[in-house]
Amino acid sequence: MKIFISRTLSGIDSLGMEEMPSPGPLGPGQVRIALRSASINYRDLLVLSGALPSVTLPELIPCSDGAGEVVEAAADVSRVKVGDRVALTFNPDWIGGPWEPSRGGAGRGGGIQGVMRQEAVVHQEEAVLIPAHLSFAEGATLPCAAVTAWHALCAAKPLLPGMTVLLQGGGGVSLFALQFAKLFGARVIHVSSSSERCARLKSLGADETVDYRANPQWSTAVRELTGGGVDLAIDIGGADTIERSLASTRMFGRVALVGRLGGRASVVSMGSSYAEMYPVAVGSRQDFEAMNRAIAFHKVRPVIDSRYEFAQLPAALRRLESGRHMGKIVIDFDSLADR
Ligand SMILES: NC(=O)c1ccc[n+]([C@@H]2O[C@H](COP(=O)([O-])OP(=O)(O)OC[C@H]3O[C@@H](n4cnc5c(N)ncnc54)[C@H](OP(=O)(O)O)[C@@H]3O)[C@@H](O)[C@H]2O)c1
């Protein structure tokens, strides 16, 4: 089978496309998945640049998010069957309940091998059925960004209709958070880097937008729009945004600590928000399954920015790195010669 591999974790250029034997016979509880699509996340860039100390595999098959078809199942497998369309979970050991340190933490495409390969043998517990109305490409967008957005919005405490949520940028996590927040009946204030991107976010459902480049003190605008601050802010910018996320949040509101696109914040001034801050680490399989029920019932379709063939993974990662995308970038495996 064809794979992508990095042996040095020294950036996108360290990736190479190679052949390796397909995985051998199945063990108890295992299934063989013919992968059909992957999607990429900012985290894949961090992993490939060697920026995550928890990633220690000497030879890494990258990318956490993949979807495909079950082509073989061990005799004792009951969760899925041959022919099922599935996505793989990000954290293989996290089935449900709160996160526990014993579960490790580097995730697929980091702590364990990723999805840029034509076939994967995984335990049945790692497979989640894709909602029936979604393609493999759409299903492959879900494991990291969508589950993170779902978890940030509602896994800690419920988001109630009429609550106001602050979202940042047109990336994968924030666009899923926009779609899910609207399902919950919440009001969304979305900040982005240009008036064109703000207009696109409005067309995707944002109630109000603020251009954070034109308004560097954008938290003032958010407070004015809300008469005192949002109920929940999903912070993806880290050092660049956390102070203003806090300043945008009402007294005793909440800030979900999700990303660090602007670097890791080392010191944070709480100001007068008294907001509760909570970290998000993607989510459990049960979060994934609860999210899929909502996606299936409401026929949500992930926003796909662009699609690339398997061999074009480096080009896809460069588009992600540019920040010019809006929504998810997908890798299609169907172009591979032997399919
Ligand atoms: N904790 C977790 O479990 C978890 C899970 C998934 C992702 N993450 C993290 O969440 C962040 C977002 O991930 P993603 O995959 O959604 O990223 P992404 O798709 O690459 O999002 C990039 C977009 O974010 C906006 N942006 C870029 N730099 C920014 C900054 N400094 N401040 C505010 N907005 C900025 C830009 O949109 P505009 O130009 O429209 O503003 C850009 O297009 C990353 O740091 C990622 O590592 C964490």
The ligand as an SDF file (V2000), in Angstrom:
LIG
                    3D

 48 52  0  0  0  0  0  0  0  0999 V2000
   -7.3100   21.3980   22.0930 N   0  0  0  0  0  0  0  0  0  0  0  0
   -7.7700   20.6080   21.1360 C   0  0  0  0  0  0  0  0  0  0  0  0
   -8.3240   19.5520   21.3940 O   0  0  0  0  0  0  0  0  0  0  0  0
   -7.6170   21.0470   19.7160 C   0  0  0  0  0  0  0  0  0  0  0  0
   -8.2410   20.3190   18.7040 C   0  0  0  0  0  0  0  0  0  0  0  0
   -8.1860   20.8140   17.3990 C   0  0  0  0  0  0  0  0  0  0  0  0
   -7.4560   21.9870   17.1440 C   0  0  0  0  0  0  0  0  0  0  0  0
   -6.8240   22.6040   18.1540 N   0  0  0  0  0  0  0  0  0  0  0  0
   -6.0850   23.8460   17.9220 C   0  0  0  0  0  0  0  0  0  0  0  0
   -7.0470   24.8420   17.5650 O   0  0  0  0  0  0  0  0  0  0  0  0
   -6.4630   25.7580   16.6540 C   0  0  0  0  0  0  0  0  0  0  0  0
   -7.3160   25.8080   15.4000 C   0  0  0  0  0  0  0  0  0  0  0  0
   -7.2010   24.5580   14.7330 O   0  0  0  0  0  0  0  0  0  0  0  0
   -7.8050   24.3730   13.2710 P   0  0  0  0  0  0  0  0  0  0  0  0
   -7.3740   23.0270   12.8000 O   0  0  0  0  0  0  0  0  0  0  0  0
   -9.2220   24.7670   13.2520 O   0  0  0  0  0  0  0  0  0  0  0  0
   -6.9490   25.4960   12.5140 O   0  0  0  0  0  0  0  0  0  0  0  0
   -7.0520   26.0650   11.0630 P   0  0  0  0  0  0  0  0  0  0  0  0
   -8.1030   25.3800   10.2800 O   0  0  0  0  0  0  0  0  0  0  0  0
   -5.6610   26.0870   10.5340 O   0  0  0  0  0  0  0  0  0  0  0  0
   -7.5410   27.5850   11.3550 O   0  0  0  0  0  0  0  0  0  0  0  0
   -6.8290   28.6340   10.8110 C   0  0  0  0  0  0  0  0  0  0  0  0
   -7.6590   29.9130   10.8180 C   0  0  0  0  0  0  0  0  0  0  0  0
   -7.6690   30.5100   12.1080 O   0  0  0  0  0  0  0  0  0  0  0  0
   -7.5630   31.9320   11.9790 C   0  0  0  0  0  0  0  0  0  0  0  0
   -6.3400   32.3710   12.6650 N   0  0  0  0  0  0  0  0  0  0  0  0
   -5.0690   32.1280   12.3170 C   0  0  0  0  0  0  0  0  0  0  0  0
   -4.2080   32.6800   13.1950 N   0  0  0  0  0  0  0  0  0  0  0  0
   -4.9650   33.2670   14.1340 C   0  0  0  0  0  0  0  0  0  0  0  0
   -4.6810   33.9900   15.3010 C   0  0  0  0  0  0  0  0  0  0  0  0
   -3.4150   34.1960   15.6890 N   0  0  0  0  0  0  0  0  0  0  0  0
   -5.7020   34.4500   16.0440 N   0  0  0  0  0  0  0  0  0  0  0  0
   -6.9790   34.2160   15.6780 C   0  0  0  0  0  0  0  0  0  0  0  0
   -7.3240   33.5340   14.5610 N   0  0  0  0  0  0  0  0  0  0  0  0
   -6.3170   33.0680   13.8120 C   0  0  0  0  0  0  0  0  0  0  0  0
   -7.5130   32.2400   10.4930 C   0  0  0  0  0  0  0  0  0  0  0  0
   -8.8610   32.5400   10.0780 O   0  0  0  0  0  0  0  0  0  0  0  0
   -9.3130   34.0530    9.7600 P   0  0  0  0  0  0  0  0  0  0  0  0
   -8.3360   34.5880    8.7700 O   0  0  0  0  0  0  0  0  0  0  0  0
  -10.6970   33.8940    9.2350 O   0  0  0  0  0  0  0  0  0  0  0  0
   -9.2510   34.7830   11.0680 O   0  0  0  0  0  0  0  0  0  0  0  0
   -7.0600   30.9280    9.8830 C   0  0  0  0  0  0  0  0  0  0  0  0
   -7.5590   30.7340    8.5780 O   0  0  0  0  0  0  0  0  0  0  0  0
   -5.0230   25.2770   16.4350 C   0  0  0  0  0  0  0  0  0  0  0  0
   -4.1700   25.9430   17.3490 O   0  0  0  0  0  0  0  0  0  0  0  0
   -5.0880   23.8000   16.7860 C   0  0  0  0  0  0  0  0  0  0  0  0
   -3.8470   23.2770   17.1770 O   0  0  0  0  0  0  0  0  0  0  0  0
   -6.8940   22.1670   19.4280 C   0  0  0  0  0  0  0  0  0  0  0  0
  1  2  1  0
  2  3  2  0
  2  4  1  0
  4  5  1  0
  4 48  2  0
  5  6  2  0
  6  7  1  0
  7  8  2  0
  8  9  1  0
  8 48  1  0
  9 10  1  0
  9 46  1  0
 10 11  1  0
 11 12  1  0
 11 44  1  0
 12 13  1  0
 13 14  1  0
 14 15  2  0
 14 16  1  0
 14 17  1  0
 17 18  1  0
 18 19  2  0
 18 20  1  0
 18 21  1  0
 21 22  1  0
 22 23  1  0
 23 24  1  0
 23 42  1  0
 24 25  1  0
 25 26  1  0
 25 36  1  0
 26 27  1  0
 26 35  1  0
 27 28  2  0
 28 29  1  0
 29 30  1  0
 29 35  2  0
 30 31  1  0
 30 32  2  0
 32 33  1  0
 33 34  2  0
 34 35  1  0
 36 37  1  0
 36 42  1  0
 37 38  1  0
 38 39  2  0
 38 40  1  0
 38 41  1  0
 42 43  1  0
 44 45  1  0
 44 46  1  0
 46 47  1  0
M  CHG  2   8   1  16  -1
M  END
$$$$
